[in-house]
């Protein structure tokens, strides 16, 4: 007499269920891996943007720390019948500040050359026609020109900049405008300057135009720079007797 077999195979329905479970686990694992890769790419892009901002802040800070001002009424500022002029100005226009200053931060292109350490520097942001965003640019002369409205070639310092804000301390409050050629600030440097740079956190592919950049995340970097050579000059306004809370 035959005994019934204790072995039984998988039915078609059980095979389908097993395949569905395996497929679900595979899709979930792939999604987790992709999410991890996306996060890594995003962090890498943000790190690159943060590095650009660090470099930009350090460059502006270095120029500000070496800014200098000469009182044009002093006789020793005249030589060979030429009037030696210095300049410091901040012009805030919407989200773009224009900073112009004379500094002693020029690095000679050739070692031990006769090139002066004094130069004239301009910072501003200008619109990129390809991406529709703005870039932070810097221009410098290897000497101090007679006319501070001179046209200088600009070089890219950081791209995809949302805003550049620079304000000077006038002894009472932060101001967005400063011009050492005008009466209120004539021949004066601010004792300190605050800088704030906003940049879009994600890079756009080369040549691709930004569609809605206002919705993109933004990286912000700010600092306060003290100008050492301003210590010998007066502030336009006297210091308040009691400190203010900002």
C-alpha positions in Angstrom: 0.0 0.0 0.0 1.4 3.4 -1.0 1.8 6.2 1.6 1.1 9.8 0.6 4.2 11.9 0.0 5.1 14.5 2.6 6.9 16.7 0.1 4.9 19.4 -1.7 6.0 22.0 -4.3 5.3 25.8 -4.4 2.1 26.8 -6.0 2.0 29.5 -8.8 0.4 31.9 -6.4 3.2 31.5 -3.8 5.8 32.0 -6.5 4.1 35.3 -7.6 3.9 36.5 -4.0 7.6 35.7 -3.4 8.6 37.6 -6.6 6.5 40.6 -5.6 8.1 40.7 -2.1 11.6 40.4 -3.6 10.7 43.2 -6.2 9.4 45.4 -3.4 12.6 45.0 -1.4 14.7 45.6 -4.4 12.9 48.9 -5.3 13.1 50.0 -1.6 16.8 49.3 -1.5 17.4 51.1 -4.8 15.4 54.1 -3.6 17.5 54.3 -0.4 20.7 54.1 -2.3 19.5 56.8 -4.7 18.4 59.0 -1.8 21.8 58.6 -0.2 23.6 59.5 -3.5 21.3 62.6 -4.0 22.1 63.7 -0.4 25.8 63.3 -1.0 25.7 65.2 -4.3 23.7 68.0 -2.6 26.1 68.2 0.3 29.0 68.3 -2.2 27.4 71.1 -4.2 26.8 73.0 -1.0 30.4 72.5 0.1 31.6 73.9 -3.2 29.3 76.9 -2.8 30.4 77.4 0.8 34.1 77.3 -0.3 33.4 80.0 -2.9 31.8 82.2 -0.3 34.7 81.6 2.1 37.2 82.6 -0.6 35.2 85.7 -1.5 34.8 86.8 2.1 38.5 86.3 2.7 39.4 88.4 -0.4 37.1 91.2 0.5 38.3 91.1 4.1 41.9 91.2 3.1 41.4 94.3 0.9 39.3 96.1 3.6 42.0 95.4 6.3 44.6 97.0 4.0 42.4 100.0 3.0 44.0 103.4 3.7 43.0 107.0 3.4 45.2 110.1 2.9 44.0 113.5 4.0 44.3 115.5 0.8 44.8 118.8 2.7 48.2 117.6 4.1 51.1 119.1 2.2 53.1 115.8 2.2 50.4 114.3 0.0 51.6 116.4 -3.0 54.5 115.3 -5.1 55.8 116.2 -8.6 52.8 118.5 -9.0 50.4 115.6 -8.7 47.7 115.4 -6.1 47.7 112.0 -4.4 44.1 110.8 -3.9 42.6 107.9 -2.0 39.1 106.6 -2.1 36.5 104.5 -0.2 32.9 104.2 -1.2 29.9 101.9 -0.7 26.9 102.2 -3.1 24.0 99.9 -2.3 21.7 99.3 -5.3 18.9 96.9 -4.6 20.6 93.5 -3.9 24.0 94.7 -5.3 26.5 96.7 -3.3 29.4 98.3 -5.2 32.5 98.6 -3.1 35.4 100.8 -4.3 38.6 101.4 -2.2 42.3 102.1 -2.3 44.3 99.5 -0.6 47.9 98.5 0.2 47.2 94.9 -0.7 48.6 94.7 -4.2 50.7 91.6 -4.8 53.4 92.2 -7.4 53.2 89.7 -10.3 57.0 89.5 -10.3 59.0 88.9 -7.1 61.2 91.9 -6.1 59.7 94.1 -8.8 59.3 97.8 -8.4 55.6 97.5 -8.6 53.8 99.4 -5.8 51.7 97.6 -3.1 49.1 100.3 -3.5 46.1 99.7 -5.8 42.5 100.5 -6.5 39.9 97.7 -6.1 36.2 97.4 -7.1 33.7 94.7 -6.1 30.2 94.3 -7.5 27.8 91.7 -8.8 26.8 91.6 -12.4 24.2 89.6 -14.2 25.1 86.5 -16.2 23.1 86.5 -19.5 23.4 82.7 -19.9 22.1 81.6 -16.5 20.0 84.7 -15.6 21.8 84.7 -12.2 24.5 87.1 -11.0 28.2 86.7 -10.3 30.5 88.4 -7.9 33.3 90.1 -9.8 36.4 92.0 -8.8 38.6 94.5 -10.6 41.9 96.0 -9.6 44.5 98.3 -11.0 48.2 97.9 -10.3 48.4 101.6 -9.3 46.2 104.3 -7.9 44.5 106.1 -10.8 43.8 109.8 -11.1 40.1 109.1 -11.9 38.3 106.5 -9.7 35.6 106.1 -12.4 38.2 104.5 -14.6 37.1 101.4 -16.6 38.9 98.2 -15.3 38.6 94.6 -16.4 36.6 92.5 -14.0 37.4 88.9 -13.1 35.0 86.3 -11.8 35.2 85.7 -8.0 32.1 83.7 -7.3 29.1 82.7 -9.5 25.4 82.2 -8.8 25.3 85.1 -6.2 21.9 86.2 -5.0 22.9 89.3 -3.2 25.9 91.3 -1.9 25.3 93.6 1.0 28.0 95.8 2.5 27.4 98.4 5.3 29.7 100.7 7.1 29.5 101.8 10.8 29.3 105.6 11.0 29.6 105.8 14.8 25.9 105.6 15.5 24.4 103.0 13.1 25.1 100.9 10.0 24.7 102.8 6.7 24.5 101.5 3.2 26.1 104.6 1.6 29.6 105.9 2.1 31.7 108.2 -0.1 35.0 109.6 1.1 34.8 112.3 -1.6 31.7 113.8 -0.1 31.5 116.2 2.9 29.9 113.9 5.4 32.6 111.2 5.0 35.3 113.3 3.3 38.8 111.6 3.7 37.3 109.2 6.3 37.3 105.4 6.5 34.7 103.6 8.6 36.0 101.8 11.7 34.2 98.6 10.7 32.3 97.2 7.8 29.8 94.3 7.7 29.6 92.0 4.7 26.8 89.6 3.8 26.8 87.4 0.7 24.0 85.1 -0.4 24.6 82.4 -3.0 22.3 79.8 -4.5 23.2 76.5 -2.8 23.0 74.3 -5.9 25.0 74.7 -9.0 23.3 74.8 -12.4 24.7 72.7 -15.3 27.0 74.7 -17.6 25.0 76.8 -20.0 21.6 76.0 -18.4 19.4 79.0 -17.6 17.8 79.1 -14.1 14.0 78.9 -14.3 12.8 79.8 -10.8 15.9 80.6 -8.8 13.9 82.4 -6.1 12.7 79.0 -4.9 16.1 77.4 -4.6 17.9 77.1 -1.3 20.5 79.8 -0.4 23.8 79.7 1.5 24.5 82.8 3.5 27.9 84.0 4.8 28.4 87.2 6.8 31.3 88.8 8.7 32.3 92.1 10.3 35.7 93.6 9.3 37.6 96.1 11.4 39.8 98.5 9.3 43.0 99.1 11.3 44.0 102.3 9.4 40.8 104.0 10.4 41.9 104.3 14.0 43.5 107.7 13.5 40.4 109.3 12.1 37.2 110.5 13.5 33.9 108.9 13.0 31.2 111.0 11.3 29.0 110.6 14.3 30.0 110.4 18.0 29.8 107.2 19.8 26.6 106.7 21.8 26.9 106.9 25.6 25.0 103.7 26.1 25.5 100.6 23.9 22.7 99.7 21.5 21.3 96.2 21.1 20.9 95.0 17.5 
